[in-house]
Amino acid sequence: MMSCDCENMKKDEMLMKIKEYQFAVVELALYLDTHPEDERALCLHRKYAKELKELKDKYQKVYGPLTINYPCNKWRWIEEPWPWERGNN
């Protein structure tokens, strides 16, 4: 089962956890399309969707928007090097 200790996570760890929650939410939604009466799956979907939203909000407050849909007054990604400026890592 997934759990989130968001306060002690680094940027990469938070992104990985966001991906995990997104995967779980989508897969549970697909499952619920064919099993709408499964209370356990519905409960897990709600839980993971809530945790995903909370984690995304925390990430975006610290590191900036994950998507263009996130409301902010500043485009923080322009402060970081562009992919071609990073060199060969």
Secondary structure, 3 states (H helix, E strand, C coil): CCCCCHHHCCHHHHHHHHHHHHHHHHHHHHHHHHCCCCHHHHHHHHHHHHHHHHHHHHHHHHHCCCCCCCCCCCCHHHHCCCHHHCCCC
